Amino acid sequence: MQLGVGIALLAAFPFVAPVALTKPDRATRTLLAQGYTDVRTTGYAYFDCGKGDLFATAFEATSPSGQRVEGAVCSGLLKGNTVRLD
């Protein structure tokens, strides 16, 4: 019985853990402050951020120049936010 529960938890980890590693409100505030509009966060950004980044929030938005863009807002515990575009 315990083995089955352990296997179920491990199988769910890739889907549950990333939710805890996003900061949608922080990402939205960062993007709005930089002139982006129509911001929509889309979950965890799996491969968009660097080694020192703990949080990786994917987004879609309209850039200050008017183009529709996708990317991620990356951040760590002791550092600011970085916007990375795909």
C-alpha positions as CSV (number, residue, x, y, z in Angstrom):
1,M,0.0,0.0,0.0
2,Q,2.7,2.5,0.9
3,L,4.7,1.7,-2.2
4,G,1.6,2.5,-4.3
5,V,1.2,5.9,-2.6
6,G,4.9,6.7,-3.1
7,I,4.7,5.8,-6.8
8,A,1.6,8.0,-7.2
9,L,3.3,10.9,-5.5
10,L,6.4,10.6,-7.7
11,A,4.3,10.4,-10.8
12,A,2.4,13.5,-9.9
13,F,5.6,15.5,-8.9
14,P,6.3,16.9,-12.4
15,F,2.8,18.4,-12.5
16,V,2.3,19.5,-8.9
17,A,5.8,20.9,-8.0
18,P,6.1,23.5,-10.9
19,V,2.9,25.2,-9.7
20,A,4.7,26.1,-6.4
21,L,7.6,27.5,-8.5
22,T,5.6,30.2,-10.2
23,K,4.8,33.7,-9.0
24,P,2.0,34.9,-11.3
25,D,1.3,38.1,-9.4
26,R,5.0,39.0,-9.2
27,A,5.4,38.3,-13.0
28,T,2.3,40.4,-13.9
29,R,3.5,43.4,-11.8
30,T,7.0,43.2,-13.4
31,L,5.6,43.1,-16.9
32,L,3.1,45.9,-16.4
33,A,5.9,48.0,-14.9
34,Q,8.0,47.5,-18.0
35,G,5.1,48.6,-20.3
36,Y,3.6,45.3,-21.3
37,T,-0.2,45.1,-21.6
38,D,-2.8,42.3,-21.9
39,V,-0.6,40.1,-19.7
40,R,-1.7,36.5,-19.2
41,T,0.4,34.1,-17.1
42,T,0.4,30.5,-18.5
43,G,2.1,28.4,-15.8
44,Y,5.6,27.1,-15.2
45,A,8.3,27.9,-17.7
46,Y,10.2,24.6,-17.8
47,F,13.4,25.6,-19.7
48,D,13.3,29.4,-20.0
49,C,15.2,30.5,-16.9
50,G,18.8,30.3,-15.6
51,K,20.5,28.2,-13.0
52,G,20.1,30.7,-10.2
53,D,16.4,31.2,-10.8
54,L,14.0,29.4,-8.4
55,F,10.7,30.8,-9.9
56,A,9.9,30.6,-13.6
57,T,6.5,32.0,-14.7
58,A,5.5,31.7,-18.4
59,F,3.5,34.5,-19.9
60,E,1.9,35.9,-23.1
61,A,1.5,39.7,-23.4
62,T,1.6,42.6,-25.8
63,S,5.0,44.3,-25.8
64,P,5.5,48.0,-25.4
65,S,6.1,48.1,-29.2
66,G,2.7,46.5,-29.8
67,Q,3.8,43.0,-30.8
68,R,2.3,39.9,-29.2
69,V,5.1,38.0,-27.3
70,E,5.7,34.9,-25.2
71,G,8.3,34.4,-22.6
72,A,9.0,33.9,-18.9
73,V,9.6,36.1,-15.8
74,C,12.5,34.5,-13.9
75,S,13.4,35.3,-10.3
76,G,15.3,33.9,-7.3
77,L,15.2,34.4,-3.6
78,L,17.9,37.0,-3.4
79,K,17.7,38.6,-6.8
80,G,15.3,40.7,-8.9
81,N,13.1,39.7,-11.8
82,T,14.3,39.0,-15.4
83,V,12.0,39.0,-18.4
84,R,13.1,36.6,-21.1
85,L,11.3,36.4,-24.4
86,D,11.0,33.3,-26.5
